[in-house]
Amino acid sequence: MISSLLEDYEKVIYLDNDTFFFNDPSFLFDELDKHDILLTPHNYPRDPKKNQNWLEANFKVGLYNAGFIAVNKSAKHIMDWWADCCLYRCEKSLLRGLFDDQKYLDLVPIMHPNTKVLEHKGCNIAGWNNEVCKRVEQPDGSVLIDNKWPIVFIHFNGFTNRAIVNGDDPLLKPYFDEYLKALLRQDSSIKAEDLWKENTTWDRAKLWAWKLLDRFK
C-alpha cells in the first residue's frame, strides 16, 4: 500500500486507525525533507534488574512500533522490501523471530542509514511506554512527556486503553475521553468497553501468559 502511494506522492505517513492527534504533526513532513524514513521506538521498559519481561519484549515484539511509519520517495525500495517480507510471512512466531509485520522494521535503520528514529517522545504514546516516557502534568492540565515533549499522538489500542481505565496511566484519561467523544460523534453506537476489552482468544492468552511470567520473575 505504501509503495503504491509513493508512486503518486512525495511523502507518505502511515498510522494505525486507533491513533489520535492532539498537537500539530506538520513537523513530521518537515523531517521527511531531511530523512527518508521515520520510525518511533516502542520505548518499552528496559531495566535488566526489573521488568525483565518488558526488556525481552524489545527483542520478541520489535524495537519499533509498526503503527506509525513515515517515508518519502527515496525509501520506496525499502517499502517494496517490507511488503515482500510480509508476503513471505506475516505471523507471530517466537521460533522464527517474527511478529507480524513489525519485527522486520528492526532491520530498516541498518538497510537504509538515512532513517531517523524520532527523538520526540510525544509521538506514539501508548500504555507500554509510561515508564520510559514519563507523563508530567502541567499547571494548565495538559501533559508533557519527560517535562519536555507535548503529546502529538496517542496509540489507543486495547493495551493503552486498559492501562488508562484501570488507573495505571491516569494522566492520559482526559486524552482518552476526548478520543472517545470524537468516536461517538462519528458512531453513537460505539461501546466504550469495546475499546479495551480482550476481544479474542489470542488476546486473552497473551494477557494470561504475561501475568504468569511476571509472577515467576
PyRosetta script that sets phi, psi and omega in degrees:
from pyrosetta import init, pose_from_sequence

init()
pose = pose_from_sequence("MISSLLEDYEKVIYLDNDTFFFNDPSFLFDELDKHDILLTPHNYPRDPKKNQNWLEANFKVGLYNAGFIAVNKSAKHIMDWWADCCLYRCEKSLLRGLFDDQKYLDLVPIMHPNTKVLEHKGCNIAGWNNEVCKRVEQPDGSVLIDNKWPIVFIHFNGFTNRAIVNGDDPLLKPYFDEYLKALLRQDSSIKAEDLWKENTTWDRAKLWAWKLLDRFK")
pose.set_psi(1, -49.1)
pose.set_omega(1, -179.4)
pose.set_phi(2, -63.3)
pose.set_psi(2, -42.3)
pose.set_omega(2, 178.9)
pose.set_phi(3, -59.0)
pose.set_psi(3, -41.8)
pose.set_omega(3, -179.8)
pose.set_phi(4, -64.8)
pose.set_psi(4, -41.1)
pose.set_omega(4, 179.6)
pose.set_phi(5, -65.0)
pose.set_psi(5, -33.7)
pose.set_omega(5, -179.0)
pose.set_phi(6, -69.9)
pose.set_psi(6, -12.4)
pose.set_omega(6, 174.2)
pose.set_phi(7, -71.8)
pose.set_psi(7, -23.8)
pose.set_omega(7, -177.3)
pose.set_phi(8, -115.6)
pose.set_psi(8, -18.8)
pose.set_omega(8, -176.0)
pose.set_phi(9, -125.0)
pose.set_psi(9, 148.3)
pose.set_omega(9, -179.6)
pose.set_phi(10, -74.6)
pose.set_psi(10, -33.9)
pose.set_omega(10, -176.6)
pose.set_phi(11, -135.8)
pose.set_psi(11, 142.8)
pose.set_omega(11, 178.3)
pose.set_phi(12, -137.2)
pose.set_psi(12, 133.6)
pose.set_omega(12, 173.1)
pose.set_phi(13, -119.0)
pose.set_psi(13, 123.1)
pose.set_omega(13, 176.0)
pose.set_phi(14, -101.9)
pose.set_psi(14, 138.7)
pose.set_omega(14, 175.8)
pose.set_phi(15, -138.4)
pose.set_psi(15, 143.9)
pose.set_omega(15, 170.6)
pose.set_phi(16, -63.6)
pose.set_psi(16, 153.6)
pose.set_omega(16, -174.2)
pose.set_phi(17, -77.3)
pose.set_psi(17, 0.6)
pose.set_omega(17, 175.1)
pose.set_phi(18, -105.8)
pose.set_psi(18, 29.6)
pose.set_omega(18, 178.8)
pose.set_phi(19, -105.8)
pose.set_psi(19, 142.3)
pose.set_omega(19, -177.4)
pose.set_phi(20, -139.2)
pose.set_psi(20, 136.3)
pose.set_omega(20, -175.7)
pose.set_phi(21, -97.6)
pose.set_psi(21, 143.5)
pose.set_omega(21, 179.3)
pose.set_phi(22, -124.9)
pose.set_psi(22, -14.6)
pose.set_omega(22, 176.9)
pose.set_phi(23, -141.5)
pose.set_psi(23, 166.5)
pose.set_omega(23, -173.5)
pose.set_phi(24, -61.0)
pose.set_psi(24, 121.5)
pose.set_omega(24, -179.3)
pose.set_phi(25, -98.1)
pose.set_psi(25, 10.3)
pose.set_omega(25, -172.2)
pose.set_phi(26, -62.0)
pose.set_psi(26, -24.3)
pose.set_omega(26, 179.1)
pose.set_phi(27, -62.0)
pose.set_psi(27, -22.3)
pose.set_omega(27, 178.0)
pose.set_phi(28, -65.0)
pose.set_psi(28, -39.2)
pose.set_omega(28, 176.7)
pose.set_phi(29, -67.4)
pose.set_psi(29, -35.1)
pose.set_omega(29, 176.3)
pose.set_phi(30, -64.4)
pose.set_psi(30, -39.1)
pose.set_omega(30, 178.2)
pose.set_phi(31, -61.0)
pose.set_psi(31, -31.6)
pose.set_omega(31, -179.8)
pose.set_phi(32, -74.5)
pose.set_psi(32, -5.3)
pose.set_omega(32, 169.8)
pose.set_phi(33, -78.4)
pose.set_psi(33, -23.1)
pose.set_omega(33, -176.4)
pose.set_phi(34, -108.5)
pose.set_psi(34, -26.7)
pose.set_omega(34, -177.0)
pose.set_phi(35, -129.3)
pose.set_psi(35, 147.7)
pose.set_omega(35, -176.3)
pose.set_phi(36, -85.0)
pose.set_psi(36, -26.6)
pose.set_omega(36, -177.4)
pose.set_phi(37, -139.0)
pose.set_psi(37, 139.0)
pose.set_omega(37, 173.8)
pose.set_phi(38, -119.7)
pose.set_psi(38, 132.7)
pose.set_omega(38, 177.5)
pose.set_phi(39, -127.5)
pose.set_psi(39, 153.1)
pose.set_omega(39, 173.0)
pose.set_phi(40, -116.5)
pose.set_psi(40, 128.0)
pose.set_omega(40, 176.4)
pose.set_phi(41, -71.5)
pose.set_psi(41, 151.8)
pose.set_omega(41, 173.5)
pose.set_phi(42, -61.7)
pose.set_psi(42, -32.6)
pose.set_omega(42, -174.1)
pose.set_phi(43, 56.8)
pose.set_psi(43, 44.2)
pose.set_omega(43, 171.9)
pose.set_phi(44, -64.0)
pose.set_psi(44, 152.8)
pose.set_omega(44, 169.7)
pose.set_phi(45, -55.2)
pose.set_psi(45, 145.8)
pose.set_omega(45, -174.2)
pose.set_phi(46, -140.8)
pose.set_psi(46, 24.3)
pose.set_omega(46, 178.5)
pose.set_phi(47, -81.4)
pose.set_psi(47, 117.6)
pose.set_omega(47, -178.2)
pose.set_phi(48, -70.8)
pose.set_psi(48, -9.4)
pose.set_omega(48, 179.6)
pose.set_phi(49, -90.4)
pose.set_psi(49, -14.0)
pose.set_omega(49, 177.1)
pose.set_phi(50, -153.5)
pose.set_psi(50, 165.1)
pose.set_omega(50, -180.0)
pose.set_phi(51, 51.8)
pose.set_psi(51, 43.0)
pose.set_omega(51, -177.4)
pose.set_phi(52, -61.5)
pose.set_psi(52, -28.9)
pose.set_omega(52, 177.6)
pose.set_phi(53, -60.9)
pose.set_psi(53, -39.8)
pose.set_omega(53, 179.2)
pose.set_phi(54, -70.2)
pose.set_psi(54, -40.5)
pose.set_omega(54, 176.0)
pose.set_phi(55, -54.3)
pose.set_psi(55, -47.8)
pose.set_omega(55, -178.3)
pose.set_phi(56, -70.1)
pose.set_psi(56, -26.4)
pose.set_omega(56, 179.4)
pose.set_phi(57, -62.1)
pose.set_psi(57, -29.5)
pose.set_omega(57, 177.0)
pose.set_phi(58, -55.4)
pose.set_psi(58, -36.0)
pose.set_omega(58, -175.7)
pose.set_phi(59, -94.4)
pose.set_psi(59, -20.6)
pose.set_omega(59, 179.2)
pose.set_phi(60, -88.0)
pose.set_psi(60, -39.0)
pose.set_omega(60, -172.5)
pose.set_phi(61, -100.8)
pose.set_psi(61, -30.1)
pose.set_omega(61, 179.0)
pose.set_phi(62, 125.4)
pose.set_psi(62, 148.6)
pose.set_omega(62, 179.8)
pose.set_phi(63, -74.0)
pose.set_psi(63, -29.4)
pose.set_omega(63, -174.3)
pose.set_phi(64, -117.4)
pose.set_psi(64, 147.7)
pose.set_omega(64, -179.4)
pose.set_phi(65, -91.1)
pose.set_psi(65, 123.4)
pose.set_omega(65, -177.3)
pose.set_phi(66, -77.9)
pose.set_psi(66, 2.6)
pose.set_omega(66, 175.1)
pose.set_phi(67, -74.4)
pose.set_psi(67, -6.9)
pose.set_omega(67, 175.6)
pose.set_phi(68, -145.5)
pose.set_psi(68, 132.9)
pose.set_omega(68, 167.6)
pose.set_phi(69, -155.9)
pose.set_psi(69, 136.2)
pose.set_omega(69, 179.1)
pose.set_phi(70, -123.7)
pose.set_psi(70, 137.8)
pose.set_omega(70, -176.0)
pose.set_phi(71, -144.1)
pose.set_psi(71, 159.1)
pose.set_omega(71, 167.8)
pose.set_phi(72, -117.9)
pose.set_psi(72, -179.5)
pose.set_omega(72, -173.2)
pose.set_phi(73, -58.9)
pose.set_psi(73, -29.7)
pose.set_omega(73, -177.7)
pose.set_phi(74, -66.3)
pose.set_psi(74, -14.7)
pose.set_omega(74, -179.1)
pose.set_phi(75, -102.1)
pose.set_psi(75, 12.2)
pose.set_omega(75, -176.3)
pose.set_phi(76, -59.3)
pose.set_psi(76, -37.8)
pose.set_omega(76, -179.2)
pose.set_phi(77, -64.6)
pose.set_psi(77, -29.9)
pose.set_omega(77, 177.0)
pose.set_phi(78, -72.2)
pose.set_psi(78, -37.8)
pose.set_omega(78, 177.0)
pose.set_phi(79, -67.8)
pose.set_psi(79, -35.3)
pose.set_omega(79, 174.4)
pose.set_phi(80, -63.1)
pose.set_psi(80, -42.5)
pose.set_omega(80, 178.4)
pose.set_phi(81, -62.7)
pose.set_psi(81, -44.6)
pose.set_omega(81, -179.0)
pose.set_phi(82, -61.3)
pose.set_psi(82, -42.0)
pose.set_omega(82, 178.2)
pose.set_phi(83, -61.8)
pose.set_psi(83, -41.0)
pose.set_omega(83, 178.3)
pose.set_phi(84, -64.1)
pose.set_psi(84, -37.9)
pose.set_omega(84, 177.3)
pose.set_phi(85, -61.3)
pose.set_psi(85, -43.7)
pose.set_omega(85, -178.9)
pose.set_phi(86, -67.7)
pose.set_psi(86, -32.9)
pose.set_omega(86, 175.3)
pose.set_phi(87, -69.5)
pose.set_psi(87, -33.9)
pose.set_omega(87, 177.5)
pose.set_phi(88, -63.3)
pose.set_psi(88, -58.1)
pose.set_omega(88, 175.6)
pose.set_phi(89, -155.7)
pose.set_psi(89, 129.8)
pose.set_omega(89, 174.1)
pose.set_phi(90, -128.7)
pose.set_psi(90, 85.0)
pose.set_omega(90, -173.1)
pose.set_phi(91, -153.6)
pose.set_psi(91, 163.2)
pose.set_omega(91, 173.6)
pose.set_phi(92, -92.9)
pose.set_psi(92, 116.8)
pose.set_omega(92, -178.6)
pose.set_phi(93, -150.2)
pose.set_psi(93, 105.3)
pose.set_omega(93, 176.2)
pose.set_phi(94, -63.2)
pose.set_psi(94, -35.9)
pose.set_omega(94, -179.2)
pose.set_phi(95, -61.1)
pose.set_psi(95, -42.5)
pose.set_omega(95, -178.8)
pose.set_phi(96, -87.9)
pose.set_psi(96, -8.5)
pose.set_omega(96, -176.7)
pose.set_phi(97, 74.1)
pose.set_psi(97, 33.0)
pose.set_omega(97, -176.6)
pose.set_phi(98, -116.1)
pose.set_psi(98, 149.3)
pose.set_omega(98, 171.2)
pose.set_phi(99, -144.4)
pose.set_psi(99, 90.0)
pose.set_omega(99, -179.1)
pose.set_phi(100, 50.2)
pose.set_psi(100, -131.7)
pose.set_omega(100, 179.2)
pose.set_phi(101, -87.6)
pose.set_psi(101, -3.9)
pose.set_omega(101, -162.3)
pose.set_phi(102, -83.8)
pose.set_psi(102, -45.7)
pose.set_omega(102, -174.7)
pose.set_phi(103, -61.4)
pose.set_psi(103, -27.5)
pose.set_omega(103, 178.7)
pose.set_phi(104, -59.5)
pose.set_psi(104, -29.1)
pose.set_omega(104, -177.3)
pose.set_phi(105, -64.3)
pose.set_psi(105, -20.1)
pose.set_omega(105, 178.6)
pose.set_phi(106, -58.0)
pose.set_psi(106, -28.9)
pose.set_omega(106, -177.5)
pose.set_phi(107, -83.3)
pose.set_psi(107, -16.3)
pose.set_omega(107, -170.6)
pose.set_phi(108, -59.8)
pose.set_psi(108, -47.6)
pose.set_omega(108, 179.7)
pose.set_phi(109, -63.4)
pose.set_psi(109, -23.7)
pose.set_omega(109, 177.3)
pose.set_phi(110, -78.1)
pose.set_psi(110, -43.1)
pose.set_omega(110, -178.1)
pose.set_phi(111, -73.0)
pose.set_psi(111, -30.8)
pose.set_omega(111, -176.1)
pose.set_phi(112, -135.0)
pose.set_psi(112, 91.6)
pose.set_omega(112, -173.8)
pose.set_phi(113, -59.3)
pose.set_psi(113, -22.9)
pose.set_omega(113, 178.9)
pose.set_phi(114, -83.4)
pose.set_psi(114, 42.1)
pose.set_omega(114, 173.9)
pose.set_phi(115, -102.1)
pose.set_psi(115, 136.7)
pose.set_omega(115, 177.2)
pose.set_phi(116, -111.8)
pose.set_psi(116, 124.6)
pose.set_omega(116, 170.0)
pose.set_phi(117, -87.2)
pose.set_psi(117, 114.6)
pose.set_omega(117, -172.0)
pose.set_phi(118, -59.4)
pose.set_psi(118, 129.8)
pose.set_omega(118, 176.2)
pose.set_phi(119, -85.2)
pose.set_psi(119, -20.2)
pose.set_omega(119, -178.8)
pose.set_phi(120, -68.5)
pose.set_psi(120, 105.9)
pose.set_omega(120, -174.6)
pose.set_phi(121, -76.7)
pose.set_psi(121, -3.0)
pose.set_omega(121, 176.1)
pose.set_phi(122, -83.6)
pose.set_psi(122, 2.6)
pose.set_omega(122, 179.7)
pose.set_phi(123, -100.6)
pose.set_psi(123, 127.0)
pose.set_omega(123, 178.2)
pose.set_phi(124, 66.8)
pose.set_psi(124, 45.9)
pose.set_omega(124, 173.8)
pose.set_phi(125, -67.2)
pose.set_psi(125, 138.2)
pose.set_omega(125, -178.3)
pose.set_phi(126, -154.9)
pose.set_psi(126, 169.1)
pose.set_omega(126, -177.0)
pose.set_phi(127, -61.3)
pose.set_psi(127, -24.3)
pose.set_omega(127, -176.3)
pose.set_phi(128, -83.2)
pose.set_psi(128, -9.6)
pose.set_omega(128, -177.8)
pose.set_phi(129, -115.1)
pose.set_psi(129, 22.1)
pose.set_omega(129, -177.6)
pose.set_phi(130, -72.7)
pose.set_psi(130, -11.3)
pose.set_omega(130, 175.8)
pose.set_phi(131, -87.7)
pose.set_psi(131, -46.4)
pose.set_omega(131, -178.3)
pose.set_phi(132, -76.9)
pose.set_psi(132, -34.6)
pose.set_omega(132, 179.4)
pose.set_phi(133, -105.7)
pose.set_psi(133, 84.1)
pose.set_omega(133, -173.3)
pose.set_phi(134, -64.4)
pose.set_psi(134, 129.1)
pose.set_omega(134, 175.3)
pose.set_phi(135, -87.1)
pose.set_psi(135, 127.0)
pose.set_omega(135, -179.8)
pose.set_phi(136, -126.5)
pose.set_psi(136, 116.4)
pose.set_omega(136, -178.7)
pose.set_phi(137, -73.4)
pose.set_psi(137, 137.4)
pose.set_omega(137, 179.7)
pose.set_phi(138, -98.9)
pose.set_psi(138, 163.2)
pose.set_omega(138, -179.6)
pose.set_phi(139, -55.7)
pose.set_psi(139, -29.3)
pose.set_omega(139, -179.5)
pose.set_phi(140, -85.8)
pose.set_psi(140, 3.9)
pose.set_omega(140, 179.3)
pose.set_phi(141, 92.4)
pose.set_psi(141, -11.5)
pose.set_omega(141, 177.0)
pose.set_phi(142, -74.6)
pose.set_psi(142, 173.8)
pose.set_omega(142, -178.1)
pose.set_phi(143, -125.9)
pose.set_psi(143, 132.7)
pose.set_omega(143, 170.3)
pose.set_phi(144, -108.7)
pose.set_psi(144, 146.1)
pose.set_omega(144, 176.0)
pose.set_phi(145, -90.2)
pose.set_psi(145, 127.0)
pose.set_omega(145, -174.9)
pose.set_phi(146, 55.1)
pose.set_psi(146, 28.5)
pose.set_omega(146, -179.8)
pose.set_phi(147, 58.9)
pose.set_psi(147, 25.8)
pose.set_omega(147, -175.0)
pose.set_phi(148, -138.2)
pose.set_psi(148, -45.8)
pose.set_omega(148, -169.4)
pose.set_phi(149, -101.0)
pose.set_psi(149, 126.2)
pose.set_omega(149, 171.9)
pose.set_phi(150, -70.3)
pose.set_psi(150, 152.3)
pose.set_omega(150, 177.6)
pose.set_phi(151, -74.2)
pose.set_psi(151, 118.7)
pose.set_omega(151, 178.8)
pose.set_phi(152, -91.7)
pose.set_psi(152, -54.0)
pose.set_omega(152, 175.8)
pose.set_phi(153, -148.1)
pose.set_psi(153, 148.2)
pose.set_omega(153, -179.1)
pose.set_phi(154, -116.2)
pose.set_psi(154, 140.0)
pose.set_omega(154, 178.3)
pose.set_phi(155, -95.3)
pose.set_psi(155, 96.2)
pose.set_omega(155, -174.5)
pose.set_phi(156, -86.4)
pose.set_psi(156, 60.3)
pose.set_omega(156, 174.3)
pose.set_phi(157, -83.3)
pose.set_psi(157, 179.5)
pose.set_omega(157, -175.1)
pose.set_phi(158, -58.2)
pose.set_psi(158, -39.6)
pose.set_omega(158, -178.9)
pose.set_phi(159, -62.5)
pose.set_psi(159, -46.9)
pose.set_omega(159, 179.5)
pose.set_phi(160, -61.3)
pose.set_psi(160, -46.4)
pose.set_omega(160, -176.6)
pose.set_phi(161, -64.3)
pose.set_psi(161, -38.8)
pose.set_omega(161, 177.7)
pose.set_phi(162, -65.3)
pose.set_psi(162, -39.8)
pose.set_omega(162, 178.9)
pose.set_phi(163, -61.7)
pose.set_psi(163, -36.8)
pose.set_omega(163, -178.9)
pose.set_phi(164, -71.4)
pose.set_psi(164, -51.6)
pose.set_omega(164, -174.3)
pose.set_phi(165, -72.0)
pose.set_psi(165, -23.5)
pose.set_omega(165, 177.6)
pose.set_phi(166, -83.9)
pose.set_psi(166, -3.4)
pose.set_omega(166, 178.7)
pose.set_phi(167, 85.4)
pose.set_psi(167, 9.0)
pose.set_omega(167, 179.3)
pose.set_phi(168, -83.1)
pose.set_psi(168, -16.6)
pose.set_omega(168, 179.0)
pose.set_phi(169, -138.1)
pose.set_psi(169, 61.1)
pose.set_omega(169, -167.0)
pose.set_phi(170, -64.6)
pose.set_psi(170, -28.9)
pose.set_omega(170, -176.4)
pose.set_phi(171, -71.7)
pose.set_psi(171, -11.8)
pose.set_omega(171, 176.4)
pose.set_phi(172, -90.8)
pose.set_psi(172, -2.1)
pose.set_omega(172, -176.4)
pose.set_phi(173, -58.7)
pose.set_psi(173, -46.0)
pose.set_omega(173, 178.0)
pose.set_phi(174, -60.8)
pose.set_psi(174, -32.4)
pose.set_omega(174, 179.0)
pose.set_phi(175, -70.9)
pose.set_psi(175, -40.1)
pose.set_omega(175, 176.6)
pose.set_phi(176, -63.2)
pose.set_psi(176, -41.6)
pose.set_omega(176, 179.9)
pose.set_phi(177, -61.4)
pose.set_psi(177, -40.3)
pose.set_omega(177, 178.4)
pose.set_phi(178, -65.8)
pose.set_psi(178, -41.2)
pose.set_omega(178, 177.6)
pose.set_phi(179, -61.5)
pose.set_psi(179, -45.5)
pose.set_omega(179, -179.4)
pose.set_phi(180, -63.5)
pose.set_psi(180, -41.4)
pose.set_omega(180, 178.2)
pose.set_phi(181, -60.9)
pose.set_psi(181, -40.0)
pose.set_omega(181, 178.8)
pose.set_phi(182, -64.6)
pose.set_psi(182, -40.4)
pose.set_omega(182, 177.7)
pose.set_phi(183, -64.0)
pose.set_psi(183, -43.4)
pose.set_omega(183, -177.8)
pose.set_phi(184, -67.2)
pose.set_psi(184, -28.2)
pose.set_omega(184, 175.2)
pose.set_phi(185, -65.5)
pose.set_psi(185, -29.6)
pose.set_omega(185, 179.5)
pose.set_phi(186, -86.4)
pose.set_psi(186, -33.5)
pose.set_omega(186, -177.5)
pose.set_phi(187, -151.7)
pose.set_psi(187, 101.6)
pose.set_omega(187, -175.0)
pose.set_phi(188, -70.8)
pose.set_psi(188, -9.0)
pose.set_omega(188, -179.2)
pose.set_phi(189, -85.6)
pose.set_psi(189, -5.8)
pose.set_omega(189, -179.0)
pose.set_phi(190, -63.9)
pose.set_psi(190, 134.6)
pose.set_omega(190, 176.1)
pose.set_phi(191, -100.6)
pose.set_psi(191, 128.5)
pose.set_omega(191, -175.6)
pose.set_phi(192, -55.4)
pose.set_psi(192, -40.7)
pose.set_omega(192, -175.9)
pose.set_phi(193, -65.3)
pose.set_psi(193, -21.1)
pose.set_omega(193, 177.5)
pose.set_phi(194, -67.3)
pose.set_psi(194, -16.1)
pose.set_omega(194, -178.4)
pose.set_phi(195, -83.0)
pose.set_psi(195, -10.4)
pose.set_omega(195, -179.4)
pose.set_phi(196, -134.9)
pose.set_psi(196, -12.2)
pose.set_omega(196, -177.0)
pose.set_phi(197, -73.6)
pose.set_psi(197, 155.2)
pose.set_omega(197, 176.5)
pose.set_phi(198, -75.1)
pose.set_psi(198, 116.1)
pose.set_omega(198, -170.2)
pose.set_phi(199, -94.9)
pose.set_psi(199, -16.3)
pose.set_omega(199, -175.0)
pose.set_phi(200, -132.2)
pose.set_psi(200, 163.0)
pose.set_omega(200, 175.5)
pose.set_phi(201, -59.5)
pose.set_psi(201, -38.3)
pose.set_omega(201, 178.9)
pose.set_phi(202, -62.5)
pose.set_psi(202, -44.0)
pose.set_omega(202, 178.6)
pose.set_phi(203, -58.8)
pose.set_psi(203, -46.9)
pose.set_omega(203, -177.9)
pose.set_phi(204, -66.3)
pose.set_psi(204, -38.1)
pose.set_omega(204, 178.9)
pose.set_phi(205, -65.5)
pose.set_psi(205, -40.2)
pose.set_omega(205, 178.3)
pose.set_phi(206, -62.0)
pose.set_psi(206, -45.3)
pose.set_omega(206, -178.5)
pose.set_phi(207, -63.7)
pose.set_psi(207, -43.9)
pose.set_omega(207, 179.5)
pose.set_phi(208, -62.1)
pose.set_psi(208, -46.4)
pose.set_omega(208, -178.9)
pose.set_phi(209, -63.9)
pose.set_psi(209, -39.8)
pose.set_omega(209, -179.0)
pose.set_phi(210, -63.3)
pose.set_psi(210, -45.2)
pose.set_omega(210, -179.9)
pose.set_phi(211, -65.6)
pose.set_psi(211, -37.9)
pose.set_omega(211, 179.7)
pose.set_phi(212, -65.2)
pose.set_psi(212, -43.9)
pose.set_omega(212, 179.0)
pose.set_phi(213, -63.9)
pose.set_psi(213, -39.7)
pose.set_omega(213, 179.4)
pose.set_phi(214, -60.0)
pose.set_psi(214, -37.0)
pose.set_omega(214, -176.7)
pose.set_phi(215, -66.6)
pose.set_psi(215, -30.4)
pose.set_omega(215, -175.6)
pose.set_phi(216, -100.5)
pose.set_psi(216, 5.1)
pose.set_omega(216, 177.4)
pose.set_phi(217, -76.1)
pose.dump_pdb("model.pdb")
